[in-house]
Amino acid sequence: MMQLGTQRVRPDGHLEIGGCDVTELAATYGTPLYVLDEAHLRACCRAYRDTLAAHCQRSKAFYASKALSTSAVAGIVAAEGLGLDVASGGELLTALAGGAPAADLMLHGNFKAEAEMRLALERGVGRICVDSVDEIRAWQALAEELDARPRILLRANPNVKPKTHTSIQVGQLDSKFGLSILSGAAMEAVEVALSCDRLELAGLHCHIGSQVLGWQAFAQAAGELADFMAAIRDRFGVTLDEIDLGGGLGIRYLPEHQPPAIAEFVSHVVSALLAKLAELGLPEPLIMMEPGRSLVGEAGTTLYTVGPVKVIPGVRTYVSVDGGLSDNPRPEMYGAEYNVFIANRAADTPDTVVTVSGKHCETDTLFRDVTVAAPRRGDLLAVQSTGAYNYAMASNYNRLPRPAMVTVADGQAELIVRRETAEDLLACDLLPARLQG
Ligand SMILES: *Cc1c(COP(=O)(O)O)cnc(C)c1O
């Protein structure tokens, strides 16, 4: 196993997280189970918050809550002093339910429904990141109607392509997100925003991609934003006051993934930005970052119960588990890989190559050709680094109930998302009268 956060192997060979024996968690809460290492999550929040504060006069870290949106997670992150990015009405209401102040929220998205826009203005969401000229005009009209004056950031594309999966590269010209600096679209949008008397154009935003295992592309994007800020000053005589560098730092899914530490990442990127701003004669703005995966990813572990083990001689050994693409669609979506091991015999030598499949009516391979201690029916399989984009992307395919989630810390476990029930699964179904016997 990779040693992440508070994870360790107990003398009896069981995996322990947050001082809790995972075999006891599985017995109490059932499987599949999402386990969240609260101390690790809090440490990651502090690393962003404190490193930003050490380098900047004014700074704020925002948690991109789409990575794992639950009210308890929102509450933990808000308690650590972070704001939250929300990309829908549902994420907005979840952040508020967790106790995050509306002023510390930032609304994102390339399609903000009118109801979501109203909700944001009515609740007093602190910042809105706009993604198109159409959207800027829509905010102006709505702000006039509601007598509001929203603070907006413009999402600019710095034309930087980080090394990562193509479906999570988002900062290039050909992207549904943002407005290209290079093509002039971003400058046009600035002109429109400045002409809207109901909008306070506070600054610029960029987000170039996700699961990026270095800081160089981010430093480059930050430099492009600074250049664009100087161009806006030169053209309109307006000096914007905020720069948001987005999220995207990668995590350790496999031992060979070696992302920079959060503190190292933040200091490199912010130093590059500050140097560039100074060179351009721009005053230091409020500097923001929006990590998602790098806050919650490594803090999450999924526990599955091992079911049938099927050996196809000379071909492969299939191990079925009690979840699958409904609780983790990333292997199917992105070919994502994970580190797995037998959690009730975590000290045993991994000596058996197996392919782990989910229980869905698909070839839902979760983990292909992974080496684990010979699995037996009834074992517990631990999957590391499942905190981000697992529960958040979960579905009810095959009408499976979505799993429960617990936080663990100091030997205590707390249920933060209860397991769905049969009633939950049927709650939205309606049976027309003509079909009722
Ligand atoms: C997804 C997203 C993030 C977070 O990305 P991670 O890779 O999870 O850190 C930040 N900002 C925006 C606008 C996003 O869409």
The ligand as a MOL file (V3000), in Angstrom:
LIG
                    3D

  0  0  0     0  0            999 V3000
M  V30 BEGIN CTAB
M  V30 COUNTS 15 15 0 0 0
M  V30 BEGIN ATOM
M  V30 1 C -12.8750 21.1220 -11.5040 0
M  V30 2 C -12.4720 22.4910 -11.2430 0
M  V30 3 C -11.5590 22.7810 -10.2260 0
M  V30 4 C -10.8960 21.7110 -9.4050 0
M  V30 5 O -10.1140 20.8560 -10.1670 0
M  V30 6 P -9.2150 19.7410 -9.4490 0
M  V30 7 O -8.4840 19.1440 -10.5550 0
M  V30 8 O -10.1490 18.8040 -8.7830 0
M  V30 9 O -8.3350 20.4370 -8.4680 0
M  V30 10 C -11.2550 24.1030 -9.9760 0
M  V30 11 N -11.8260 25.0960 -10.6930 0
M  V30 12 C -12.7160 24.8470 -11.6830 0
M  V30 13 C -13.3090 25.9790 -12.4100 0
M  V30 14 C -13.0640 23.5610 -11.9790 0
M  V30 15 O -13.9300 23.3180 -12.9710 0
M  V30 END ATOM
M  V30 BEGIN BOND
M  V30 1 1 1 2
M  V30 2 1 2 3
M  V30 3 2 2 14
M  V30 4 1 3 4
M  V30 5 2 3 10
M  V30 6 1 4 5
M  V30 7 1 5 6
M  V30 8 2 6 7
M  V30 9 1 6 8
M  V30 10 1 6 9
M  V30 11 1 10 11
M  V30 12 2 11 12
M  V30 13 1 12 13
M  V30 14 1 12 14
M  V30 15 1 14 15
M  V30 END BOND
M  V30 END CTAB
M  END
